[in-house]
């Protein structure tokens, strides 16, 4: 169970980082991001 929780946590962190990177890229591309 603990291993599964760690895997989920890692996946969530990775997803969050990808979303942040995506927002940054959109921000640089368009000059703004709302």
N, C-alpha and C positions, 0 to 999 in steps of 0.2 A: 504493500500500500504506500509506504514511504517513497519507494522508487517511482511509483506512478505519479505521486504528487510532485516530485522533483522534475519529472519529465514534463508535466503540464506547466509547471512554473517556468521552466526553461523555454518552452514553446511560447508562452505568453510574453516573456521578455523579448524573445526574438521578434515576435509579431509586433510588439510595441515599438521596438527599434526600427523595424522596416516601415512602419507607419510614420514615425518621426522623420526618417530619411526621405520618404515620399513627400511629406509635407514641405520639407526643406527644398526639395528639388522643384516642386510646383511653385514655391515661393520665389526661388531664383528665376524660374522660367517666366513667370507672369509679372513679377514685381510685387505681388501681394497674394496673400492667402487668407481667406476668412473661414 
